[in-house]
Amino acid sequence: MSLKLAVWDVDGTLIDSRSSIFRAAVEAAHAINISPPSYDDVRAIVGVSLFDALAMMRPDLDNETIAAYTHEFQQAFLRFHADPSFAESLYLGAEETLRVLKAEGWLMGMATGNSRRGVTRTVEKHGWLDVFDTTFCADDGPSKPHPHMLQCNLEALGVDPHEAVMIGDATHDMRMARSAGVTAIGVSWGFHTVEELLAAGADHIVHDFTELKVWLDAFEPQALSEQKRARY
């Protein structure tokens, strides 16, 4: 019997962190006296490990300045989370979908550009310790779109690429999935557009968690394996 593994991105896929990430990027820029980014600047790099993301966004800055920018970005998030009124909402249907898939026997993994500290905070806050079988993040190796985090999920759970799907809102998620030989499912509600996701190699696009659940219910690893072998 084939296994089924769903690997999830977090920001922009499960959690609506668009406002807080943009706010942190702007506040951090002000803290080190550089020009603040636009929302489009920020959304393009979400999902990549923070230092690499900021270096990608600001190639004009030297490594020392990027390190300072990274530090101030992290400090901004620490301030946000210290405020009792701070909240980042789950997307409608996210919690229910995670719980139902887990109950139905899906293995559940995570591949996120967050730090390990951020992953721990998120998992504990939402009570996901019993939901996710594996979590891999920016602290565990190369950044997206390198396939490392996704491959770590596969290896840790003994799952073949054709038995897994990667679910994310960013082009980095789609490219990571393609590199790993995993089905790439793009969600339309996060940071990147449908057109960007398709251009990055998304196998399928969904527009809400109901549609995603229907697609996952129809996922047949063995039926897809021939296609994957032919493609890769």
Secondary structure, DSSP 4 states (H G I P E B T S, - for coil): ----EEEE--BTTTB--HHHHHHHHHHHHHHTT-PPPPHHHHHTTTTS-HHHHHHHH-TTS-HHHHHHHHHHHHHHHHHHHHSTT---PBPTTHHHHHHHHHHTT-EEEEE-SS-HHHHHHHHHHHT-TTT-SEEE-GGGSSPTTSTHHHHHHHHHHT--GGGEEEEESSHHHHHHHHHHT-EEEEETTSSS-HHHHHHTT-SEEESSHHHHHHHHHT--HHHHHHHHHHH-
